[in-house]
Structures are given as structure tokens and as C-alpha cells.
Amino acid sequence: MPVALALAAAGDLYKSCAKAKNGANALVTGGPYAFFRHPNYQGEQLLWLASLATGLLHMNLSVASVATAFAALLGCAGIQFVLLRATTNLDARQAVAYGDDAKYRAWKAWR
């Protein structure tokens, strides 16, 4: 779980610093973005999956435990859907903003 948290935090921090330095409309492709297309979202997805897995590994067969596990599964599935929609929307906005940029096309093709 610490790796997922570090990935999410590093993605957010790097993007904030890069945008502060290069402008709000700058394309960010360095740091964790050199390895992950959306490191902040991917880190958060991993956090939710790790949380669900931890809960499932520690559940017993009581009604309350099964209900909690089911709720955790629904929550995890819900946040995965939200994050996938967010990345889809972000990809569409980036294609409009940076579609003519060769650096963007090369970065997108690699990921």
C-alpha cells in the first residue's frame, strides 16, 4: 500500500510543480509521468484495490463481515469506474489541447 500512496502523491506533486514552473497549460511528461500515463489516478486505484484485498483477507463468515466485504467491493468497483471515466475525459481533453504536439503523440503512443 505504501507504494500506491507514494505513486499517487508523487504524481500530484510532480504535476503541481511542473504546472507552476511551466504554466497551467503545460504538458507534463516527466517524473512519474514518464512511466505512467496517470500516476495519481493509478496510485489511487491501487490503494482502493489493496484496501479491498486486505479486507477480504481478514473477513470471516459472519453476516456483518460478509456485508462489509460486499460494501467494500461495491465501493472499490465504484471508485474504479469513476477513475476510469476521469482518465477517459482527461485523455480526450489532452488530445484536443496537445494533439498537434509531436512530444504528446510520442508520449501517448508509448503509454
C-alpha positions, 0 to 999 in steps of 0.5 A: 500500500505504501507504494500506491500512496507514494505513486499517487502523491508523487504524481500530484506533486510532480504535476503541481510543480511542473504546472507552476514552473511551466504554466497551467497549460503545460504538458507534463511528461516527466517524473512519474509521468514518464512511466505512467500515463496517470500516476495519481489516478493509478496510485489511487486505484491501487490503494482502493484495490489493496484496501479491498484485498486486505479486507477480504483477507481478514473477513470471516463468515459472519453476516456483518463481515460478509456485508462489509466485504460486499460494501467494500467491493461495491465501493472499490468497483465504484471508485474504479469506474469513476477513475476510469471515466476521469482518465477517459475525459482527461485523455480526450481533453489532452488530445484536443489541447496537445494533439498537434504536439509531436512530444504528446503523440510520442508520449501517448503512443508509448503509454 
